[in-house]
């Protein structure tokens, strides 16, 4: 368990630095100087979500599993496939499937930004609002 936690931290270090969530010492920075800029892809999605979980001090496993459940394709432009009674799809977007009706302060472009999306989810989780995500309720909480 300790080894896997240490390895996870080492894997997350470049992401935390790339997001500006961790400032390395000059000695560490010298060893990391050739890191490429952080770019979103399906391969970096988990590291980004886990980095924001670290930022907000929330459970990274819960955030990642909720993200994968909400948007299996990890296509940050994806709209919810949940149909409403009127036959239209729910106005939820991005990897975190941010519902724009319930969060008018968030634009569609922000919801579709995988960095904003992970940060938003982390902030909501830190505020105890995990139940806003159907997938979180199905995986971890009461289905209310």
URCORDA-V367795 format. One record per residue. N is the residue number from 0. RES is the residue in one letter. NEAR is the number of other C-alpha atoms within 12 Angstrom. D_CENTER is the distance of its C-alpha to the mean C-alpha in Angstrom with 1 decimal. Layout:
n=[N | N]
res=[RES | RES]
near=[NEAR | NEAR]
d_center=[D_CENTER | D_CENTER]
//
This chain:
n=[0 | 1 | 2 | 3 | 4 | 5 | 6 | 7 | 8 | 9 | 10 | 11 | 12 | 13 | 14 | 15 | 16 | 17 | 18 | 19 | 20 | 21 | 22 | 23 | 24 | 25 | 26 | 27 | 28 | 29 | 30 | 31 | 32 | 33 | 34 | 35 | 36 | 37 | 38 | 39 | 40 | 41 | 42 | 43 | 44 | 45 | 46 | 47 | 48 | 49 | 50 | 51 | 52 | 53 | 54 | 55 | 56 | 57 | 58 | 59 | 60 | 61 | 62 | 63 | 64 | 65 | 66 | 67 | 68 | 69 | 70 | 71 | 72 | 73 | 74 | 75 | 76 | 77 | 78 | 79 | 80 | 81 | 82 | 83 | 84 | 85 | 86 | 87 | 88 | 89 | 90 | 91 | 92 | 93 | 94 | 95 | 96 | 97 | 98 | 99 | 100 | 101 | 102 | 103 | 104 | 105 | 106 | 107 | 108 | 109 | 110 | 111 | 112 | 113 | 114 | 115 | 116 | 117 | 118 | 119 | 120 | 121 | 122 | 123 | 124 | 125 | 126 | 127 | 128 | 129 | 130 | 131 | 132 | 133 | 134 | 135 | 136 | 137 | 138 | 139 | 140 | 141 | 142 | 143]
res=[X | X | X | X | X | X | X | X | X | X | X | X | X | X | X | X | X | X | X | X | X | X | X | X | X | X | X | X | X | X | X | X | X | X | X | X | X | X | X | X | X | X | X | X | X | X | X | X | X | X | X | X | X | X | X | X | X | X | X | X | X | X | X | X | X | X | X | X | X | X | X | X | X | X | X | X | X | X | X | X | X | X | X | X | X | X | X | X | X | X | X | X | X | X | X | X | X | X | X | X | X | X | X | X | X | X | X | X | X | X | X | X | X | X | X | X | X | X | X | X | X | X | X | X | X | X | X | X | X | X | X | X | X | X | X | X | X | X | X | X | X | X | X | X]
near=[7 | 8 | 9 | 10 | 13 | 12 | 12 | 22 | 21 | 16 | 19 | 30 | 29 | 32 | 35 | 28 | 29 | 28 | 27 | 18 | 21 | 20 | 17 | 18 | 12 | 10 | 10 | 16 | 17 | 11 | 12 | 19 | 16 | 12 | 16 | 12 | 16 | 24 | 19 | 27 | 19 | 20 | 14 | 23 | 35 | 31 | 35 | 43 | 44 | 38 | 40 | 41 | 34 | 32 | 28 | 24 | 22 | 27 | 27 | 31 | 25 | 31 | 45 | 36 | 28 | 36 | 42 | 28 | 23 | 37 | 33 | 23 | 22 | 35 | 27 | 34 | 23 | 28 | 30 | 32 | 19 | 20 | 13 | 12 | 8 | 8 | 9 | 13 | 17 | 21 | 26 | 38 | 36 | 39 | 46 | 51 | 48 | 42 | 32 | 23 | 16 | 15 | 19 | 14 | 14 | 23 | 22 | 28 | 21 | 28 | 35 | 32 | 30 | 38 | 36 | 29 | 41 | 43 | 34 | 37 | 46 | 35 | 25 | 26 | 30 | 23 | 15 | 18 | 19 | 31 | 24 | 28 | 36 | 28 | 27 | 31 | 21 | 19 | 22 | 19 | 18 | 14 | 14 | 13]
d_center=[23.3 | 23.8 | 23.8 | 20.5 | 18.9 | 20.7 | 19.7 | 15.9 | 16.5 | 18.5 | 16.0 | 13.3 | 16.1 | 16.2 | 12.5 | 13.0 | 16.2 | 15.0 | 12.6 | 15.6 | 14.3 | 17.2 | 20.7 | 22.7 | 26.4 | 28.7 | 29.7 | 26.2 | 25.4 | 28.6 | 27.4 | 24.1 | 25.7 | 25.3 | 21.6 | 20.5 | 18.2 | 14.5 | 14.0 | 11.3 | 12.6 | 12.0 | 13.2 | 10.8 | 7.5 | 7.6 | 8.7 | 6.3 | 3.4 | 6.9 | 8.2 | 6.4 | 7.5 | 10.7 | 11.0 | 11.0 | 12.9 | 11.2 | 11.2 | 8.8 | 10.6 | 10.1 | 6.4 | 6.6 | 9.8 | 8.8 | 6.4 | 9.4 | 11.8 | 10.8 | 10.8 | 12.9 | 13.7 | 10.3 | 12.4 | 10.5 | 13.9 | 14.3 | 15.9 | 16.1 | 19.0 | 20.0 | 23.5 | 24.9 | 28.6 | 29.6 | 28.4 | 25.7 | 22.1 | 19.7 | 18.4 | 14.7 | 12.7 | 9.9 | 7.0 | 6.4 | 10.2 | 11.0 | 14.7 | 16.8 | 19.8 | 18.5 | 16.6 | 19.3 | 18.1 | 15.3 | 16.7 | 16.0 | 15.4 | 12.8 | 10.9 | 11.4 | 10.2 | 7.0 | 7.0 | 8.1 | 5.8 | 2.7 | 6.2 | 7.6 | 6.0 | 6.8 | 10.0 | 10.8 | 10.5 | 12.6 | 15.0 | 15.5 | 14.3 | 12.4 | 15.4 | 14.3 | 12.5 | 15.3 | 13.6 | 12.9 | 16.6 | 17.7 | 16.2 | 16.7 | 18.5 | 21.5 | 21.4 | 22.6]
//
